[in-house]
């Protein structure tokens, strides 16, 4: 009987707890699930950004163009843009594309824009030729020489000429004088500056106007105000008008028998005082 009682008592004896294994303790200290979530989120963000970068930077494949294309052809623009099509949509160098198109003849202004998802839009404004220069060059409406040797020069353009480097000076005088001539019912057909600095102007009617070297704008005003009425009365008889006088002008007739005529307000020919090129 005693052994059985002892056995039962042993059943309720407090058991000694054994220390947990080290790996179990580490597992208890580290929340692996939370750590996995924190590590997975940056990886997903990086992967998403990489996928977005790839989607945004796909190679260029579409080039759309806007412009009048009277002098510049779309084929020329495509050839200029072609070397940059291998670059991506976002990495494409728009300044380089603009420079390549800008270098084409007859191109005045260029604007290049990205066009989602794989294209660029090229807008071209062509040069407007206001006059020819020295027989082969072309001057735009701002007075700049944009083509030095054009393959074709429109015959209807006014002809400008002068020593090398005087293109802006001659063009600017033409640009500010032509509107005044048009208002007076005339047009400039040619404007010349010689090596001595003397100016001559050909009117569309065939009359040459000698302007000299000084007071050019004032002499042009006087020509429009005083000499133009004489030309209107004798449209086919005057060869030239000499404005190099302090108080009037002289008329050269195409034939010796042509009548001598002067505006009522002009002084008599004998009273004219001629300024030679050392003073004019």
C-alpha positions in Angstrom: 0.0 0.0 0.0 2.8 2.3 0.8 4.5 2.1 -2.6 1.3 3.1 -4.4 0.9 6.1 -2.1 4.4 7.2 -2.8 3.9 6.8 -6.5 0.9 9.0 -6.5 2.8 11.7 -4.5 5.6 11.6 -7.1 3.1 12.5 -9.7 2.5 15.9 -8.2 6.1 16.7 -7.7 7.3 19.9 -9.3 9.3 19.3 -12.4 12.4 21.3 -13.1 12.1 23.5 -16.3 14.8 23.1 -18.8 16.3 26.2 -20.5 15.0 26.7 -24.1 17.4 26.2 -27.0 19.3 29.3 -28.2 17.6 29.3 -31.6 14.2 29.3 -29.9 15.2 32.3 -27.8 16.4 34.1 -31.0 13.1 33.3 -32.7 11.3 34.8 -29.8 13.3 38.0 -29.9 13.0 38.6 -33.7 9.6 39.1 -35.3 10.4 37.5 -38.6 7.1 38.2 -40.2 7.3 41.9 -39.5 10.9 41.9 -40.7 9.9 40.2 -44.0 7.2 42.8 -44.6 9.7 45.6 -44.0 12.2 44.1 -46.4 9.7 43.3 -49.1 8.2 46.8 -49.3 11.5 48.5 -50.5 12.1 45.7 -52.9 8.7 46.2 -54.4 9.2 49.9 -54.6 12.6 49.5 -56.4 11.1 47.0 -58.8 8.1 49.3 -59.5 10.4 52.2 -60.2 12.5 50.1 -62.5 9.4 49.0 -64.4 8.2 52.6 -64.6 11.5 53.9 -65.8 11.5 51.2 -68.6 8.0 52.1 -69.6 8.8 55.9 -69.7 12.1 55.5 -71.4 11.2 53.3 -74.3 13.1 54.1 -77.6 11.6 56.8 -79.8 9.7 55.6 -82.7 7.3 58.4 -83.8 8.3 61.8 -85.1 5.4 64.2 -85.8 6.1 67.5 -87.6 4.3 70.8 -87.9 5.1 73.6 -90.3 4.4 75.1 -93.7 7.2 73.0 -95.4 7.5 75.2 -98.5 11.3 75.3 -98.4 12.1 72.6 -95.8 11.0 69.1 -96.6 9.8 66.5 -93.9 12.4 64.1 -95.3 15.2 66.5 -94.3 13.8 66.8 -90.8 13.5 63.0 -90.5 17.2 62.6 -91.5 18.2 65.2 -89.0 16.3 63.5 -86.1 17.2 59.9 -87.1 20.5 59.7 -85.1 18.6 60.5 -81.8 15.8 57.9 -82.2 17.8 55.2 -80.4 17.6 57.2 -77.1 14.7 56.7 -74.8 11.6 58.8 -74.4 12.9 60.5 -71.2 16.6 60.4 -71.9 16.4 61.9 -75.4 18.4 65.2 -75.7 15.8 67.6 -77.0 18.4 70.4 -77.3 20.5 68.3 -79.6 17.5 67.4 -81.8 16.6 71.1 -82.0 20.1 72.0 -83.0 20.2 69.4 -85.7 17.0 70.6 -87.2 18.0 74.3 -86.7 21.1 73.7 -88.9 19.0 72.9 -91.9 18.8 75.5 -94.7 15.7 77.8 -94.5 14.9 76.8 -90.9 14.4 79.9 -88.8 12.9 78.6 -85.5 12.5 75.0 -84.1 10.6 73.7 -81.1 10.9 70.0 -80.0 8.5 68.4 -77.5 8.1 64.9 -76.1 4.9 63.2 -77.1 3.8 60.2 -75.0 4.6 57.4 -75.2 7.4 57.0 -77.7 7.4 60.1 -79.9 8.7 63.7 -80.3 6.9 66.6 -82.0 9.0 69.0 -84.1 7.6 72.4 -85.0 9.4 74.3 -87.7 9.1 77.9 -88.7 10.8 78.6 -92.0 12.9 81.7 -92.9 11.2 84.4 -94.9 13.5 85.9 -97.5 13.2 89.7 -97.6 15.9 90.3 -100.2 18.9 88.7 -102.0 22.5 89.5 -101.1 25.2 89.9 -103.7 23.4 87.8 -106.2 23.5 84.5 -104.3 22.8 85.1 -100.6 19.4 85.5 -98.9 18.5 88.0 -96.1 15.6 87.4 -93.8 13.1 89.9 -92.4 15.4 90.7 -89.4 18.2 91.7 -91.7 20.3 88.6 -91.1 22.1 86.7 -93.9 20.8 83.2 -93.5 22.1 81.6 -96.7 25.3 82.8 -98.3 25.0 80.8 -101.5 21.5 79.7 -102.3 20.8 77.1 -105.0 17.9 79.2 -106.2 17.3 83.0 -105.6 13.8 84.2 -106.4 14.0 86.8 -109.2 11.3 89.0 -107.5 13.4 89.7 -104.4 15.1 93.1 -104.1 18.9 93.0 -104.7 21.2 94.1 -101.9 24.9 94.4 -102.1 27.9 95.8 -100.3 31.4 95.1 -99.0 31.8 91.9 -96.9 30.5 92.3 -93.4 28.0 95.1 -94.3 25.1 92.8 -94.8 23.3 93.9 -91.6 23.9 97.6 -92.3 22.5 97.4 -95.9 19.6 95.1 -94.9 18.5 97.4 -92.0 18.4 100.4 -94.3 16.4 98.5 -96.8 13.9 97.2 -94.2 13.2 100.6 -92.7 13.0 102.4 -96.1 10.9 99.9 -98.1 7.7 100.6 -96.1 8.1 104.4 -96.7 8.6 103.8 -100.4 5.5 101.6 -100.6 3.4 104.2 -98.9 4.6 106.6 -101.6 3.6 104.2 -104.4 7.2 103.0 -105.2 9.3 100.0 -104.4 13.0 99.4 -104.0 14.4 97.1 -106.6 18.1 97.3 -105.5 20.2 99.0 -102.8 23.9 99.2 -103.0 26.8 100.3 -100.8 30.1 100.7 -102.5 33.6 100.5 -101.1 33.8 104.2 -100.5 30.6 104.2 -98.4 28.3 105.8 -101.0 24.8 104.6 -101.4 22.6 104.1 -104.5 19.0 102.9 -104.7 17.2 101.5 -107.8 13.5 102.1 -107.9 11.3 99.4 -109.5 10.5 101.8 -112.3 14.2 101.7 -113.3 15.3 105.1 -111.9 18.6 105.1 -109.9 18.7 107.4 -106.8 22.1 108.6 -105.8 22.2 109.1 -102.0 25.9 109.7 -101.3 27.6 108.9 -98.0 25.9 111.1 -95.3 22.4 112.0 -94.1 21.0 109.0 -95.9 17.6 108.8 -94.2 17.1 112.6 -94.6 17.9 112.4 -98.3 15.5 109.5 -98.7 12.8 111.5 -97.0 13.5 114.5 -99.3 13.5 112.2 -102.3 10.0 110.8 -101.4 8.7 114.3 -100.7 10.2 116.3 -103.6 11.6 114.1 -106.3 8.9 111.4 -106.4 6.3 113.8 -107.9 8.7 114.6 -110.7 9.2 110.9 -111.4 5.4 110.4 -111.4 5.0 113.0 -114.2 7.8 111.5 -116.3 7.8 107.8 -115.5 9.7 106.7 -118.6 12.0 109.7 -119.1 14.2 109.9 -116.0 17.4 107.8 -115.7 18.6 108.9 -112.3 17.9 111.4 -109.4 20.9 112.8 -107.6 20.0 113.7 -104.0 23.6 114.7 -103.0 22.7 118.4 -102.7 22.1 120.5 -99.6 19.1 122.3 -101.0 17.6 120.2 -103.8 18.2 117.5 -106.3 19.3 117.0 -109.9 17.5 114.9 -112.5 19.3 112.9 -115.3 17.1 112.3 -118.3 17.2 109.3 -120.6 17.2 111.5 -123.7 18.8 114.8 -124.3 15.5 116.2 -125.6 13.5 115.4 -122.5 12.0 118.4 -120.8 13.5 119.9 -117.6 11.1 119.9 -114.8 11.4 120.5 -111.1 8.9 120.8 -108.2 7.5 124.2 -107.6 9.2 124.3 -104.2 12.6 123.3 -105.5 15.2 125.9 -106.2 16.3 126.7 -109.7 19.1 124.4 -111.0 21.6 127.2 -110.9 21.0 127.6 -107.2 21.7 124.0 -106.3 24.8 123.4 -104.3 26.3 120.0 -105.0 28.1 118.1 -102.2 30.9 115.9 -103.5 31.8 112.6 -101.9 34.3 114.2 -99.6 31.4 116.1 -98.0 28.3 114.1 -98.9 
